[in-house]
Amino acid sequence: MPTPSKSSTAFVEDVDTRFLETLLGYNARRAALAVIEVFLVEMAPFDLRPVDFSVASLVLHNPGITSRQICAALGILPPNLVALLNGLEKRGLVVRRPHPNDGRATGLHPTPECVEMLRAAEKKASELELKACSKLSESERKTLLRLLQKVYR
């Protein structure tokens, strides 16, 4: 491995990323950036950022979910979720209702507009992820998902 040079006259023709490419975090981030770049373009018509999409999808598939449950599922800090939920509520995508078992909590429910929009957005997300993984076989894609989930679960 070359030692760092103190000379400012050095010129790098080909960047050596071999060490970085041995790191899970580096590779996971590079893959995520490739997918997110396409995601941002494809989700623009829905006005959904990745975190908005994730929260709305959880609400859609888990009517009555609490803020605490969303934070735990997505690794979001509660203060960061408040503004996000307020935005989804102002857009008419989410409504809050009293939780049936916990008087201190409110359950989050999708509105009919949310159901319609998220069904289309989830279909688009699935399509764009298949395109992003087009170099992988179906078996490789499933293995990649399983291995990534094994890391963070």
C-alpha positions in Angstrom: 0.0 0.0 0.0 1.5 3.4 -1.0 2.3 5.9 1.8 0.5 9.2 1.5 2.7 11.9 -0.1 3.1 15.3 1.3 3.9 16.7 -2.1 1.2 18.7 -3.8 2.6 17.9 -7.2 1.3 14.3 -7.1 -1.2 13.5 -9.9 -3.6 10.6 -9.6 -4.7 9.2 -12.9 -6.8 6.2 -11.7 -8.3 6.5 -8.3 -7.6 3.4 -6.1 -10.8 2.4 -4.3 -9.8 -1.1 -3.6 -9.8 -0.7 0.2 -13.2 1.1 0.2 -14.6 -1.6 -1.9 -13.9 -4.1 0.9 -16.2 -2.2 3.2 -19.9 -3.1 3.5 -20.9 0.4 4.4 -19.2 1.8 1.3 -20.8 -0.7 -1.0 -24.2 -0.4 0.6 -24.1 3.4 0.3 -23.0 3.3 -3.3 -25.8 0.9 -4.1 -28.3 3.0 -2.2 -27.2 6.1 -4.0 -27.7 4.5 -7.3 -31.2 3.4 -6.4 -32.1 6.7 -4.7 -31.0 8.8 -7.6 -33.6 7.0 -9.8 -36.2 7.0 -6.9 -36.1 10.7 -6.6 -36.8 11.2 -10.3 -39.6 8.6 -10.4 -41.2 9.7 -7.2 -41.2 13.4 -8.1 -44.7 13.3 -9.6 -45.9 11.9 -6.2 -43.9 14.5 -4.3 -42.4 11.8 -2.1 -38.9 11.7 -0.7 -37.6 8.3 0.4 -38.5 8.8 4.0 -42.0 10.1 3.1 -42.6 7.1 1.0 -41.4 4.7 3.7 -43.6 6.3 6.4 -46.7 6.5 4.1 -46.1 2.9 3.1 -46.0 1.8 6.7 -49.2 3.6 7.4 -50.9 2.1 4.3 -49.9 -1.4 5.3 -50.4 -1.0 9.0 -53.5 1.2 9.6 -53.5 2.4 13.2 -49.7 2.2 13.5 -48.3 4.6 16.2 -45.5 7.1 15.8 -43.4 5.1 18.2 -43.8 2.0 16.0 -42.8 4.0 12.9 -39.7 5.3 14.6 -38.7 1.8 15.7 -39.4 0.3 12.2 -37.4 3.0 10.3 -34.8 4.1 12.9 -36.2 7.6 12.9 -35.9 9.9 15.9 -39.4 11.0 17.2 -38.7 14.8 16.7 -37.8 14.1 13.1 -41.0 12.2 12.5 -43.3 15.0 13.9 -42.8 17.4 11.0 -42.9 14.6 8.5 -46.3 13.3 9.8 -47.6 16.9 9.9 -46.7 17.3 6.3 -48.5 14.0 5.3 -51.5 15.1 7.3 -51.6 18.5 5.6 -51.5 16.8 2.2 -54.6 14.8 3.2 -52.7 11.4 3.1 -52.8 10.5 6.8 -55.3 11.0 9.6 -54.8 10.5 13.3 -57.4 8.7 15.4 -57.4 7.7 19.1 -55.6 4.4 19.7 -58.1 1.8 20.9 -55.8 0.4 23.6 -53.7 3.3 24.7 -55.4 6.6 25.5 -52.1 8.5 25.3 -51.4 7.3 21.7 -52.9 8.1 18.4 -53.1 5.7 15.5 -52.2 6.8 12.0 -54.5 5.8 9.2 -54.2 6.2 5.4 -56.8 8.3 3.7 -58.5 7.1 0.4 -56.1 9.6 -1.4 -53.1 8.0 0.3 -54.3 4.5 -0.7 -54.7 5.5 -4.3 -51.4 7.4 -4.5 -49.3 4.9 -2.6 -50.5 1.9 -4.7 -49.2 3.7 -7.8 -46.0 4.9 -6.0 -45.3 1.4 -4.7 -45.8 -0.1 -8.2 -43.4 2.5 -9.6 -40.9 1.8 -6.7 -40.9 -1.9 -7.5 -40.4 -1.3 -11.2 -37.5 1.1 -10.6 -35.8 -1.3 -8.2 -36.0 -4.1 -10.7 -34.4 -1.8 -13.3 -31.7 -0.8 -10.8 -31.0 -4.5 -10.2 -31.1 -5.5 -13.8 -27.5 -6.8 -13.7 -28.7 -9.3 -11.0 -30.6 -12.5 -11.6 -33.8 -12.9 -9.6 -32.1 -15.3 -7.3 -29.2 -12.9 -6.7 -31.6 -10.0 -6.0 -33.4 -12.1 -3.4 -30.1 -13.1 -1.9 -28.9 -9.5 -1.7 -32.1 -8.4 0.0 -31.9 -11.3 2.5 -28.2 -10.5 3.3 -28.8 -6.8 3.7 -31.7 -7.5 6.0 -29.5 -9.9 8.0 -27.1 -7.0 8.6 -29.6 -4.5 10.0 -32.1 -6.8 11.7 
